[in-house]
């Protein structure tokens, strides 16, 4: 991706940085700012002394004098290598570039984490920019959803409980149902089909931890309340 043809220019900072700087150094620094913006490593330029001289259209001695003056006036950072290369760094531009890169990496990590969470829950994941379609299996047929409507009949839910309990063979079936009901309530009427039992796993695991030590009566009270909230009645 090409570099942006324009960027923010901080006039106040530039004026303060250039206070007391010789005029030829001000011009040299302005040209370097342009070169730094388009550099591969934005915010820094690395060249030999004779390259700086050609870039500015001055002699090598004049180029050396300009670089010395810019460093002495604390306009930039300068580093010399043993092979004669001289690196000049604009501190603000370098810092902004690093911050933008870190922000882009953070957003990428968030997108990856969200995608993994959706996959674990069994939600359908589709690439950006493509039209939304039902997830298809290798034969080209759409897999039958476990649940395809926000409205849930008692018989449908009983069958669904039995299917999900297969993934938690050692767990209390009533606690599994609690986790499933809480998941359904969080959907807020969504009509997105549920295509995998894994969709319920996160809330079931939370409920298994939260109900440790609770007696059967307390669990039954919680279960009756959740059933009523889901429109299933107190007893299945």
Helices and strands as residue ranges (DSSP letters): H 11-17, H 23-38, E 44-48, H 49-56, H 60-72, E 77-80, E 85-89, H 91-121, H 154-165, H 173-186, G 197-200, H 201-210, H 216-229
